[in-house]
């Protein structure tokens, strides 16, 4: 690349001043002519040849001066050629350095006219060199980005401040916009005058592409890029290649000046194992020779076919081989070779991009080393390269760390000139964040105790005093000839954005981003810290923990949408802040739940009733505040909450237990009717004792076969015919008589007894269906599957076994799964449901509308029936809200090509309403309550039907 020249005359080696030459010539001529004429007048008398003598002085002068002028011009021309040759050598050296740089480089004059670009620039933007030289950089402008990032403004800013660096968009020849990191720096002549500007374009697309395609290599590549010692890097690179590909042996073979190849770095083998490992071999031999020739990666399954004779890798046991070219500036300078022993395995295509990524990094490192060697030879070249780097490079003395050099990038990042930093040895220390100083001094010398480098992070204040930036400081010890440390060379990288990203991640890990409240993890940590501090001081007062749940939150999401649900979550959080103030510790552990820790709820020495009353008063405040309507998407809505309360230290003295007790109390509050609160102590503790006793009696009931199966008819609402039944378990206790399923089923679910009980129900229903089939009565039966049964690996096998053992068709059995169970692990439940369908089993979703179903997942589930929960059917047709929900579910089932079945039909108006909406099936007390199998058999023998009339009681029609 030819450097731009300025317009001033320059004194060249061996040259002669033009003024001196002219003056000397004039004086010599006058003296010669005058002296010659006097001599002729004295020596020659008048004669016919006087004319000859008259012109002789002038002629002689011309001849003599011509000879002198010939030698002077020849000498000057020789000096000029020598000077021009040296200049061209310097230009070729500079051009050679720039051409090896992977980034695009461009040089413009002071008027923004392009003087020269390197090959990388033309390849990056797609233009030929002759297309861009002479133009202004405005043809690279991309419409739409801020003006301060456009080419003309960037150059103006560089002229103003001396340097410019940032990420911009630039237009390629095909019209696309390319993201690049652009650095602009001035070029000066020997008098310090700025004569041009150099721009460095780094293609950011390659960075993103590398992140996407080499995900697993991020840490490896970062480690290699940070290694400054080429031999250490080579060993690390080969080790990394072995790690990511699973190879047993590997090495990097480099080509020397004689064209021979030898392994410089090898891992997994030694010269003792492979005698020819360190011996040079011809570039045309072996697997490495093939890669040098093709400059492409190659995989071989039998290394013996390509082994170089002097290496003997095949004899050492290498079976499969993988080699990738190591490229520098477009030339293959080496090969990364990996081998897997025959007994281990073989390379696959997926290993190629991993090995190529590391080979590229080795190439980058070799190129970097080559550039560093060139930089050591020329201080000027070093400065020209460094000044385009956006990071701060520095040299300091050791051990006092006095600055000897700092790159111009310091001004762009921190607002100080290089001269200011060098003039004030303590400037760096002054700008450092005070809280970092002691730590940095300790860490630097601690790291240098056992190695020659350090990596530290700290903050520096900008010169304007308004912003504080994070830097990663990487320093490397420089030593003299005796090996004594004399200085440190390092680089400061601006990591402010990375630190901000880490802070955002930490915030997400400990806070709910929607409300800004702590999440469950943060809440438990801080609560435990408060409790520990209280216990250490011995000044514990009564505190209350409130566990708050928004009642029927799922309805807001289902009816108004998730946007309205988000608004509700934020509104509840704001009301909690207003009610409990800054002294309370608030959190949002789950979607519609909140935790509130209220310290000092009652004075020391207060009785338990006084403590409960104080906590209840705070709960009443919250319930009262929730009575105010909430505006969601412009509509007023009314929302209630259920609250569970546990007291510290009466109910628990640690955070986890305190939260668990409050959660149980909240569940009890919802069971008691919602929009209220319940304490963990007292009635709840007594109820838990009753549940423990009930669990014991359930075990005995299973052993004594005290369970029964009742059946509730399922009716075709269109003609009133009996088409099936739902199997419902009953417990006939010798002590208590018939026990409600609502009492014992939750206990069975919690203790796991629901699994053996559910297995018994499946077998009993299959037995009953077989009995009816043998009697000529065909019905299908719906059976409830609990969440625990769904998660058992052997449940489907037990179902299939029961059906086959009783010789039933799978069409006669339909399994009901609650909507909430489908949301425990949607992907896993979907797999189970697909397996059920594959076995010919039918599936229905029970209590639809009471869970948190995703319609997107629902439409892909192999479901035949949606059962509309009785809580919605109860209000139709008079309650508009329930009527709208029921209408929506029926239409939803129809759109998804499913059946809808309404539960809890108790009036003829409900039947008529559902029938008119197109709901095909239903069940409820209007038709029949659950009855023993014998009663179902009587109905079937009588071919019982139900008919709609105007009376309030059902009308039975017998065919």
Secondary structure, 3 states (H helix, E strand, C coil): CCCCCCCCCCCCCCCCCHHHHHHHHHHHHHHHHHHHHHHHHHHCCCCCCHHHHHHHHHHHHHHHHHHHHHHHHHHHHHHHHHHHHHHHHHHHHHHHHHHHCCCEEEEECCCCEEEEECHHHHHHHCCCHHHHCCCEHHHHCCCCCCHHHCHHHHHHHHHHHCEEEEEEEEECCCCCEEEEEEEEEEEECCCCCEEEEEEEEEEHHHHHHHHHHCHHHHHHHHHHHHCCCHHHHHHHHHHHHHHHHCCCEEEEEEECCCCEEEEEEEECCCCCCCHHHHCCEECCCHHHHHHHHHCCCEEECCHHHCCCCCCCCCCCCEEEEEEEEEEECCEEEEEEEEEEECCCCCCCCHHHHHHHHHHHHHHHHHHHHHHHHHHHHCHHHHHHHHCCCCCEEEEEECCCCCEEEECCHHHHHHCCCHHHHHHCCCHHHHHECHHHHHHHHHHHHHHHCCCCEEEEEEEEECCCCCCEEEEEEEEEEEECCCCCEEEEEEEEEECHHHHHHHHHHHHHHHECCCCCCECHHHHHHHHHHHHHHHHHHCCCCEEEEEEEEECCHHHHHHHHCHHHHHHHHHHHHHHHHHHHCCCCEEEEEECCEEEEEEEEEECCCCCHHHHHHHHHHHHHHHHHHCCCCEEECCEEECCCEEEEEEEECCCCCCHHHHHHHHHHHHHHHHHCCCCCEEECCCHHHHHHHHHHHHHHHHHHHHHHCCEEEEEEEEEECCCCEEEEEEEEEEEEECCCEEECHHHHHHHHHHHCCHHHHHHHHHHHHHHHHHHHHHCCCCCEEEEEECHHHHHCCCHHHHHHHHHHHCCCCHHHEEEEEEHHHHCCCHHHHHHHHHHHHHCCCEEEEEEECCCCCCHHHHCCCCCCEEEECHHHHCCCCCCHHHHHHHHHHHHHHHHCCCEEEECCCCCHHHHHHHHHHCCCEECCCCCCCCECHHHHHHHHHCCEEEECCCCCCCEEEEC
